[in-house]
Amino acid sequence: MSAVRARVWPGSPHPLGAAWDGGGVNFALFSANATSVELCLFDPYGRRELERVALPEYTNEVWHGYLPDVRPGQLYGYRVHGPWEPRAGHRFNPNKLLLDPYAKMLVGGIRWSDGHFAYRIGHPRDDLSFDRRDNSRGMPKCQVVDTAFTWGNERRPETPWQQTIVYEAHVRGLTKLHPDVPPSLRGTFAGLSWPPVVAHLKRLGITAIELMPVHAFVDDRLLLEKGLRNYWGYNSIGFFAVEPRYLGSGQVGEFKATVRRLHDEGIEVILDVVYNHTAEGNHLGPTLSFRGIDNASYYKLVPSDPRYCWDSTGCGNTLNVSHPRVLQLVLDSLRYWVEEMHVDGFRFDLTSSLAREGFSYDPGAAFFDAIGQDPVLSKVKLIAEPWDLGHGGYQVGGYPPGWSEWNGKYRDTVRRFWKGDAGQVPQLASRLSGSADLFGHRGRRPSASINFITSHDGFTLKDLVSFNTKHNEANLEGNADGINENDSWNCGAEDDTADPAVLELRARQKRNLLSMLLLSQGVPMLLAGDEIGNSQDGNNNGYCQDNAISWIKWDQPDLALLSFLHRVIGLRRNHPVFHRARFFRGRANGQPPDILWLNPEGREQSDEDWAFGEARTLGMLLTGDAGAGGEYYYATAAGEPESDRPFIVLMNAHHEEIAFLLPEAKKGWRRLIDTALPDGVADWAGGAAYPLQGRSLAVLIG
C-alpha cells in the first residue's frame, strides 16, 4: 500500500454512495450492524490496493467520510467489520472486498475462487466457519463517476398508455448478429442505437423498447464452469451501475446517448429491473456486497433461524424491502434511472416479492405506497410481473392503481384458443376486451393489462408453432429446466420440415397470434425477433445461452411476416377503436352497444352459445361510434372524444371453413385482413356471409 495517507474529513451521511461535488468525493455507506468500515482505494487497473481509509463518522447508521483529493475515475471498494455470528444473521468478514450498493460504475468482472465466500468451503462446520483469504484481486471495483452529460434538446416521448406498443429486447442479443452494425459495436448500447437498428424499430411501429436487465450482474460460477453464462442478466449485484459488457466505450454516457437517440425517434425506454433478489444466493452463496455490508438488514431471514435466507424468488434470497434503508435503496435507484439516465419506466421482475409485508403479499405494501406518492416515480410507466414463487404470490389483477401488469392469463388463453383447445371462447372474449374481469376496478383502465403471447421466458413465436415440447439440452440440465406447459403446437411436425402444408399452417398461426395481440384492448408486447420469425431451436429457457441460440438471426428474416405485422400495427395505431382508453360498457345507460359478440349465424352470443364448450369460433363487432360524446372512451392525449369506423374481427380456431353471417352495414363490409391469405390482404366481393377459413382470423371494416 502507498505510504502517503489520503486526507479524510467527516463528510456527510447523504447522499449514499460516492458523490463527486467538483472538489472531492463524499463516501457514505449504510450498515446498521457494522462496527467499522474501511474504504479501499485501488490503482487505475484495479490490481493493487493503494490505501485503506477508515470512514471517520457514523450518523444515523450511515458510515461516511469526505476525501478532498479523490477524483472521478478512482476505483474503490469496502471492507466492513462486524460480528461473525451466522446463527444470528451476521456475516461480516473484512477479508472480503465489497461492492458499494450505490456504485454507478463497475470495472472488471468476477474471477471466481473459493476466496469469494466468507466461510471455508468444504469445512465440517460449513457456512459457520470463517475464511481469512483476501478476495480483492478477483473482484470488480467500483468507480467514482462524473455524471455530467449534455442532453441538448432531448424530449421524452411521453406516449399515452393506450397508444403504447412495447418491444421486449436483450441489448446484446438484439444486435450481436446484425449485419448492418459494425462488429465492434454489436451487443452494446451503441449498437442498439445504430441507425439501421433504430430505423427498423421506427418502421415496425413500436413506441417503447423494454430492455432486459442492464443493471450490473454476475455470471454464476457453476455456469462458467459449464462454459455457459448468465445471458438474461436476472442476477443483479449493482442497482445503479450499467452492466459493463454492454458499454463498448466503457463510459456511462453511452447509455445516455442511446436513450437520447431513441427519444429523438419517439421511442421510450423501459428497463426490466430485478430488485427482488441479488446475485449472492442463499446462505451458502458468495459475499460480494450486501451480505458482507449488513446481511441482517438487506435480506429477509428465516425468523426462527436467521442463519438462513427466506426465499420467495427461487434464487436463494429475497431483498428485505420492508426495511426502510433497503426500500430507500430501491427508490434512490429508480429515481437515478429516471432523473439522471432519462428512462421512461420500469418492468419489475417478480414484483410480488417486493410487496410482501413480512412474508405475505400486501396490495397496500410500503413499496407501493412509496412509489405512488413519489413525485418522480408515480409519473413513469410501471409494469409488474405480478407473481413470485412464494405462497400467495400469483396476483394478476391484484395490484394497485397506477400499475400495469404482465397478463399471463392473456398469454395462456390466446395460445390455447389457437391451438384448438375446447372451452376457451368465454375467456377469450374477456382477454380481447382488456380483461376487465381482472383489472376493471379502482379506476384502472385497459392499459393495466400488458398483453403478450411470447416473452424472453419461453418459446419464441416461431418455436411456439414448431415444437410440441421444449428442447433445452444445450443448457446441460438434462432438459429438466424450463416450463413444460407451453400450450404450443407444432402443426404436424416437430422442428424443421419440408412439408408445405405444415409450413403454410405455421405461417398462418403466426399471423393469427400476432393479429389477435395487436387487435386486443390493453397494451401489446412483442418479443424482439418474432417479427422476422426468429427461432431458439426449441429452447424455452435460454437464460444461459449467450450465443447464436439466443441472438436474433437477422440474416434469416421472414419478410412476409414482417410486412404483415407492419400492416396490423398500422391498423391498430390508426384506429382508436383498437386502443381504447376505457373498458367497453356494452349496452350501458341505454346507449347503443359499443361491442357485440357474434356467433357464426350472425346473432349476438346467447347464454347457450357461451356455455357451449366445443365452440372454437367467435365474432367481435366494434361499433366504433358508440359513446362519441365521451360516455365510453377517449382517444386523444388531451381526452377529446374520438369515434371510429365499425369493425368486425372474425376468429376461427376450427380446422374447417365456416360461413360466418355478417350483420347489416349501410355500405357493406370491406376486408382489411385475412390471415388465411399469404400476404393477409386481397379483394373480396362481399356478401351476406364471410367464408372464414379454418384456423384463420379476418378483419372487416364497415
ZAMARGU-4260 file (C-alpha; in steps of 0.2 Angstrom, whole numbers, plus 5000, padded with zeros to 4 digits):
<rodrens>
0) 5000/5000/5000 | 5005/5018/4997 | 5015/5027/5011 | 5005/5043/5008 | 4989/5044/5018
5) 4974/5051/5010 | 4966/5066/5018 | 4949/5062/5025 | 4936/5074/5033 | 4920/5069/5041
10) 4909/5072/5026 | 4890/5069/5026 | 4879/5054/5028 | 4870/5059/5012 | 4869/5056/4998
15) 4873/5037/5000 | 4887/5031/4988 | 4902/5040/4981 | 4897/5058/4976 | 4909/5069/4967
20) 4905/5088/4970 | 4918/5096/4960 | 4931/5097/4974 | 4931/5080/4981 | 4921/5064/4984
25) 4910/5060/4998 | 4908/5042/5003 | 4893/5036/5013 | 4888/5018/5016 | 4873/5011/5027
30) 4876/4997/5039 | 4866/4996/5055 | 4876/4982/5062 | 4894/4985/5057 | 4907/4991/5070
35) 4918/5000/5057 | 4920/5002/5039 | 4936/5004/5028 | 4936/5012/5011 | 4949/5004/5000
40) 4957/5014/4985 | 4965/5005/4970 | 4976/5009/4956 | 4968/5013/4939 | 4969/4995/4934
45) 4961/4988/4950 | 4975/4976/4953 | 4983/4984/4968 | 4976/4991/4984 | 4984/5008/4987
50) 4976/5013/5003 | 4963/5009/5016 | 4954/5024/5024 | 4943/5021/5039 | 4927/5031/5037
55) 4928/5043/5052 | 4909/5046/5055 | 4894/5036/5059 | 4877/5045/5058 | 4860/5038/5058
60) 4868/5020/5054 | 4877/5028/5040 | 4897/5027/5039 | 4904/5042/5030 | 4919/5052/5025
65) 4925/5065/5013 | 4941/5064/5003 | 4946/5080/4995 | 4960/5073/4985 | 4949/5059/4976
70) 4943/5062/4958 | 4931/5054/4946 | 4939/5038/4939 | 4945/5032/4956 | 4942/5014/4959
75) 4937/5008/4976 | 4928/4995/4987 | 4924/4992/5005 | 4929/4981/5019 | 4916/4980/5033
80) 4920/4975/5051 | 4907/4967/5062 | 4902/4951/5071 | 4903/4934/5063 | 4888/4926/5070
85) 4879/4917/5056 | 4866/4910/5068 | 4861/4927/5072 | 4861/4933/5054 | 4878/4942/5054
90) 4891/4938/5041 | 4904/4952/5042 | 4921/4947/5036 | 4933/4961/5032 | 4944/4950/5022
95) 4931/4951/5008 | 4931/4967/4997 | 4913/4973/4995 | 4905/4982/4981 | 4896/4999/4985
100) 4877/4996/4983 | 4876/5014/4976 | 4891/5012/4964 | 4887/5020/4947 | 4900/5010/4938
105) 4909/4994/4940 | 4926/4990/4932 | 4931/4972/4928 | 4922/4956/4932 | 4922/4942/4945
110) 4936/4930/4944 | 4929/4915/4953 | 4938/4907/4968 | 4934/4900/4985 | 4940/4916/4992
115) 4924/4925/4987 | 4915/4915/5001 | 4915/4922/5018 | 4916/4904/5025 | 4928/4890/5021
120) 4921/4879/5008 | 4922/4861/5012 | 4924/4864/5031 | 4915/4852/5043 | 4905/4867/5050
125) 4901/4873/5033 | 4894/4891/5032 | 4898/4893/5051 | 4916/4893/5048 | 4927/4909/5044
130) 4938/4911/5029 | 4953/4923/5030 | 4958/4924/5012 | 4958/4941/5003 | 4947/4941/4988
135) 4951/4958/4981 | 4961/4953/4966 | 4947/4943/4959 | 4933/4956/4962 | 4926/4970/4951
140) 4930/4988/4958 | 4918/5002/4960 | 4922/5018/4951 | 4919/5036/4955 | 4909/5044/4941
145) 4906/5061/4935 | 4888/5060/4929 | 4888/5076/4918 | 4881/5074/4901 | 4874/5086/4888
150) 4856/5081/4884 | 4854/5095/4871 | 4835/5097/4866 | 4831/5079/4870 | 4812/5077/4875
155) 4804/5062/4882 | 4790/5055/4871 | 4778/5053/4885 | 4767/5041/4874 | 4750/5039/4882
160) 4747/5021/4889 | 4733/5017/4877 | 4744/5021/4862 | 4759/5011/4868 | 4766/4996/4859
165) 4781/4988/4869 | 4795/4978/4861 | 4805/4967/4873 | 4823/4965/4869 | 4840/4960/4875
170) 4854/4973/4872 | 4867/4960/4867 | 4855/4948/4858 | 4847/4962/4848 | 4862/4967/4838
175) 4876/4953/4840 | 4872/4946/4823 | 4866/4961/4815 | 4875/4963/4798 | 4872/4982/4797
180) 4880/4986/4814 | 4899/4987/4815 | 4907/4972/4823 | 4915/4982/4837 | 4898/4989/4842
185) 4887/4973/4841 | 4880/4968/4858 | 4882/4986/4865 | 4871/5001/4868 | 4880/5010/4854
190) 4874/4995/4843 | 4857/4997/4849 | 4856/5015/4844 | 4865/5012/4827 | 4854/5020/4813
195) 4848/5004/4804 | 4843/4996/4821 | 4833/5012/4826 | 4826/5013/4809 | 4819/4995/4810
200) 4811/4999/4827 | 4803/5015/4819 | 4797/5006/4804 | 4790/4992/4814 | 4779/5005/4824
205) 4783/5001/4842 | 4783/5015/4854 | 4793/5008/4868 | 4808/4996/4870 | 4809/4986/4886
210) 4826/4981/4889 | 4830/4965/4899 | 4841/4969/4914 | 4855/4981/4911 | 4860/4983/4929
215) 4877/4976/4933 | 4875/4957/4936 | 4885/4941/4939 | 4889/4926/4929 | 4886/4911/4941
220) 4901/4901/4945 | 4893/4885/4940 | 4888/4891/4923 | 4905/4897/4919 | 4912/4880/4924
225) 4900/4873/4911 | 4905/4885/4898 | 4889/4895/4899 | 4885/4912/4905 | 4871/4922/4914
230) 4864/4929/4897 | 4847/4936/4903 | 4855/4946/4917 | 4842/4942/4931 | 4857/4941/4944
235) 4859/4959/4949 | 4874/4965/4960 | 4873/4984/4957 | 4856/4993/4955 | 4864/5010/4949
240) 4878/5003/4938 | 4876/4999/4920 | 4882/4981/4915 | 4900/4984/4909 | 4899/4971/4895
245) 4885/4982/4886 | 4896/4998/4886 | 4908/4997/4871 | 4916/5013/4876 | 4917/5009/4894
250) 4908/5025/4898 | 4891/5028/4906 | 4887/5042/4893 | 4885/5028/4880 | 4869/5023/4889
255) 4863/5041/4889 | 4867/5043/4871 | 4856/5028/4867 | 4842/5035/4877 | 4843/5052/4868
260) 4844/5044/4851 | 4828/5033/4854 | 4819/5048/4861 | 4823/5058/4846 | 4813/5044/4836
265) 4799/5044/4848 | 4803/5028/4856 | 4803/5026/4875 | 4815/5016/4885 | 4808/5004/4899
270) 4820/4994/4910 | 4817/4977/4916 | 4824/4978/4934 | 4827/4965/4947 | 4825/4971/4965
275) 4818/4956/4972 | 4835/4947/4975 | 4853/4948/4972 | 4867/4938/4965 | 4873/4932/4982
280) 4862/4917/4983 | 4857/4908/4999 | 4867/4906/5015 | 4880/4896/5005 | 4882/4909/4992
285) 4897/4921/4990 | 4900/4938/4999 | 4901/4951/4986 | 4891/4966/4993 | 4875/4966/5003
290) 4879/4951/5013 | 4895/4957/5020 | 4889/4975/5022 | 4874/4970/5033 | 4866/4953/5030
295) 4853/4955/5043 | 4846/4972/5036 | 4847/4968/5017 | 4839/4951/5016 | 4824/4943/5023
300) 4830/4929/5035 | 4820/4915/5042 | 4813/4922/5059 | 4815/4906/5068 | 4833/4903/5062
305) 4841/4919/5054 | 4856/4908/5048 | 4845/4905/5033 | 4838/4916/5020 | 4819/4917/5017
310) 4817/4914/4998 | 4801/4918/4988 | 4811/4921/4972 | 4818/4904/4969 | 4836/4912/4968
315) 4841/4909/4986 | 4837/4926/4994 | 4824/4939/4995 | 4829/4958/4997 | 4821/4965/5013
320) 4811/4979/5005 | 4802/4981/5022 | 4817/4988/5029 | 4817/5007/5027 | 4835/5009/5021
325) 4833/4994/5009 | 4817/5002/5002 | 4827/5019/5001 | 4840/5010/4990 | 4827/5004/4978
330) 4818/5021/4977 | 4835/5030/4975 | 4840/5018/4961 | 4823/5021/4952 | 4825/5039/4953
335) 4843/5039/4947 | 4837/5030/4931 | 4823/5042/4928 | 4831/5058/4933 | 4849/5055/4928
340) 4848/5042/4914 | 4831/5048/4907 | 4822/5031/4906 | 4803/5031/4904 | 4798/5017/4915
345) 4801/5000/4923 | 4796/4982/4922 | 4798/4974/4939 | 4804/4956/4940 | 4794/4945/4952
350) 4786/4961/4959 | 4776/4951/4972 | 4792/4948/4982 | 4794/4967/4984 | 4776/4969/4990
355) 4777/4956/5005 | 4775/4965/5021 | 4783/4952/5032 | 4781/4937/5022 | 4763/4939/5014
360) 4759/4949/4998 | 4750/4965/5003 | 4742/4977/4990 | 4745/4991/5002 | 4763/4987/5005
365) 4776/5001/5009 | 4784/4998/4992 | 4768/5003/4983 | 4764/5017/4994 | 4781/5025/4992
370) 4781/5024/4973 | 4763/5030/4972 | 4767/5046/4982 | 4784/5049/4974 | 4783/5065/4963
375) 4795/5057/4950 | 4791/5038/4950 | 4772/5040/4951 | 4773/5048/4933 | 4783/5035/4924
380) 4777/5019/4917 | 4776/5005/4930 | 4774/4987/4925 | 4773/4972/4937 | 4777/4954/4934
385) 4763/4950/4946 | 4769/4934/4954 | 4784/4926/4963 | 4787/4908/4969 | 4781/4911/4987
390) 4764/4906/4994 | 4750/4918/4988 | 4762/4926/4975 | 4752/4925/4960 | 4742/4941/4960
395) 4737/4945/4942 | 4724/4959/4943 | 4728/4962/4962 | 4740/4977/4960 | 4735/4995/4965
400) 4730/5009/4953 | 4745/5016/4943 | 4752/4999/4939 | 4751/4989/4923 | 4754/4970/4924
405) 4760/4956/4913 | 4744/4947/4909 | 4749/4928/4910 | 4731/4924/4908 | 4730/4933/4891
410) 4745/4923/4885 | 4738/4906/4891 | 4720/4909/4884 | 4726/4915/4867 | 4738/4901/4865
415) 4725/4888/4870 | 4712/4895/4858 | 4723/4895/4843 | 4729/4878/4847 | 4711/4872/4846
420) 4708/4868/4864 | 4690/4867/4869 | 4681/4879/4881 | 4692/4894/4878 | 4679/4906/4870
425) 4672/4915/4886 | 4689/4918/4892 | 4695/4924/4875 | 4681/4937/4875 | 4687/4944/4892
430) 4705/4944/4886 | 4702/4953/4869 | 4692/4966/4878 | 4705/4971/4890 | 4702/4959/4904
435) 4690/4970/4914 | 4687/4955/4925 | 4704/4956/4931 | 4708/4975/4930 | 4691/4984/4930
440) 4691/4991/4947 | 4698/5006/4957 | 4698/5017/4941 | 4710/5005/4932 | 4710/5005/4913
445) 4713/4993/4899 | 4731/4998/4899 | 4733/4989/4916 | 4734/4974/4905 | 4751/4971/4897
450) 4746/4958/4884 | 4759/4946/4877 | 4760/4929/4868 | 4778/4927/4869 | 4792/4934/4880
455) 4810/4931/4884 | 4804/4917/4896 | 4798/4903/4885 | 4796/4899/4866 | 4798/4912/4853
460) 4783/4914/4841 | 4791/4903/4828 | 4795/4890/4840 | 4778/4891/4848 | 4771/4884/4831
465) 4785/4872/4828 | 4788/4862/4844 | 4776/4852/4855 | 4790/4850/4868 | 4805/4860/4874
470) 4822/4856/4868 | 4834/4863/4882 | 4848/4850/4880 | 4861/4864/4877 | 4858/4871/4895
475) 4866/4855/4901 | 4852/4851/4914 | 4846/4836/4906 | 4831/4845/4898 | 4824/4847/4915
480) 4824/4866/4916 | 4811/4877/4908 | 4792/4876/4909 | 4784/4860/4902 | 4766/4868/4900
485) 4769/4878/4884 | 4752/4877/4876 | 4762/4875/4860 | 4758/4865/4844 | 4770/4860/4830
490) 4756/4860/4817 | 4760/4842/4812 | 4779/4840/4813 | 4792/4843/4826 | 4805/4857/4822
495) 4811/4859/4804 | 4801/4851/4790 | 4799/4852/4771 | 4780/4848/4771 | 4772/4863/4763
500) 4755/4860/4772 | 4764/4861/4789 | 4774/4876/4784 | 4758/4885/4777 | 4749/4882/4793
505) 4763/4888/4804 | 4764/4904/4794 | 4745/4906/4796 | 4746/4903/4815 | 4759/4916/4817
510) 4748/4928/4808 | 4733/4923/4819 | 4743/4926/4835 | 4751/4942/4830 | 4734/4949/4824
515) 4725/4945/4840 | 4739/4953/4850 | 4738/4969/4841 | 4719/4970/4840 | 4716/4967/4858
520) 4712/4980/4871 | 4726/4983/4883 | 4745/4986/4879 | 4753/4974/4867 | 4771/4967/4870
525) 4781/4960/4856 | 4796/4949/4858 | 4811/4955/4848 | 4814/4944/4834 | 4796/4937/4832
530) 4793/4950/4819 | 4806/4941/4807 | 4802/4923/4813 | 4817/4921/4824 | 4820/4904/4832
535) 4829/4897/4848 | 4829/4879/4841 | 4815/4874/4853 | 4825/4881/4869 | 4812/4889/4880
540) 4824/4894/4894 | 4839/4902/4885 | 4844/4911/4901 | 4862/4904/4900 | 4864/4904/4881
545) 4875/4919/4876 | 4877/4913/4859 | 4868/4910/4842 | 4854/4901/4851 | 4848/4917/4859
550) 4854/4930/4847 | 4842/4936/4834 | 4847/4929/4817 | 4845/4944/4806 | 4851/4935/4790
555) 4836/4924/4790 | 4821/4936/4791 | 4803/4931/4787 | 4800/4946/4776 | 4782/4941/4773
560) 4778/4940/4791 | 4787/4957/4794 | 4776/4965/4781 | 4761/4958/4788 | 4765/4964/4805
565) 4768/4982/4799 | 4751/4982/4792 | 4742/4976/4808 | 4752/4988/4819 | 4747/5002/4807
570) 4729/4996/4808 | 4730/4997/4827 | 4738/5014/4828 | 4727/5022/4815 | 4710/5016/4823
575) 4706/5021/4841 | 4693/5008/4842 | 4708/4995/4844 | 4716/5005/4858 | 4703/5012/4869
580) 4707/5022/4885 | 4692/5014/4894 | 4684/4997/4895 | 4669/4993/4885 | 4652/4996/4893
585) 4641/4985/4882 | 4623/4992/4882 | 4626/5004/4897 | 4614/5019/4900 | 4603/5014/4886
590) 4615/5019/4873 | 4619/5008/4858 | 4632/4994/4862 | 4650/4998/4859 | 4654/4980/4857
595) 4644/4964/4852 | 4650/4946/4852 | 4643/4936/4837 | 4640/4918/4834 | 4643/4911/4816
600) 4625/4914/4812 | 4627/4932/4814 | 4617/4933/4830 | 4623/4940/4847 | 4630/4927/4858
605) 4617/4919/4869 | 4620/4911/4886 | 4619/4894/4877 | 4632/4899/4865 | 4644/4905/4879
610) 4641/4888/4888 | 4645/4878/4873 | 4662/4871/4877 | 4666/4864/4859 | 4664/4882/4851
615) 4680/4887/4843 | 4673/4902/4833 | 4669/4920/4838 | 4665/4936/4830 | 4669/4953/4839
620) 4659/4968/4832 | 4666/4985/4837 | 4653/4998/4833 | 4666/5012/4833 | 4654/5027/4835
625) 4646/5022/4852 | 4650/5034/4866 | 4656/5048/4854 | 4650/5060/4866 | 4663/5054/4879
630) 4652/5041/4888 | 4663/5026/4883 | 4681/5031/4878 | 4693/5045/4874 | 4707/5043/4861
635) 4717/5059/4860 | 4731/5063/4873 | 4720/5078/4879 | 4705/5067/4882 | 4695/5073/4867
640) 4682/5060/4862 | 4685/5051/4845 | 4674/5040/4836 | 4679/5027/4823 | 4673/5016/4809
645) 4664/5000/4814 | 4674/4984/4813 | 4671/4965/4814 | 4685/4953/4819 | 4681/4935/4815
650) 4691/4921/4823 | 4690/4903/4818 | 4701/4890/4828 | 4692/4876/4820 | 4701/4866/4806
655) 4686/4868/4794 | 4679/4883/4784 | 4664/4892/4792 | 4652/4903/4783 | 4650/4917/4795
660) 4635/4928/4793 | 4638/4946/4794 | 4626/4960/4802 | 4620/4973/4790 | 4630/4988/4787
665) 4625/5004/4777 | 4638/5002/4764 | 4643/4983/4767 | 4659/4977/4773 | 4676/4978/4766
670) 4690/4966/4770 | 4706/4973/4778 | 4715/4957/4784 | 4713/4938/4782 | 4726/4928/4789
675) 4722/4913/4778 | 4730/4923/4764 | 4749/4923/4762 | 4750/4942/4762 | 4735/4944/4773
680) 4725/4955/4761 | 4716/4953/4744 | 4700/4960/4737 | 4684/4952/4742 | 4667/4953/4733
685) 4657/4955/4748 | 4641/4945/4753 | 4629/4941/4767 | 4642/4928/4774 | 4660/4928/4775
690) 4670/4912/4770 | 4681/4911/4786 | 4694/4898/4783 | 4699/4885/4795 | 4712/4892/4808
695) 4711/4910/4802 | 4706/4927/4808 | 4698/4941/4797 | 4696/4959/4800 | 4682/4968/4790
700) 4678/4987/4791 | 4661/4995/4788
</rodrens>
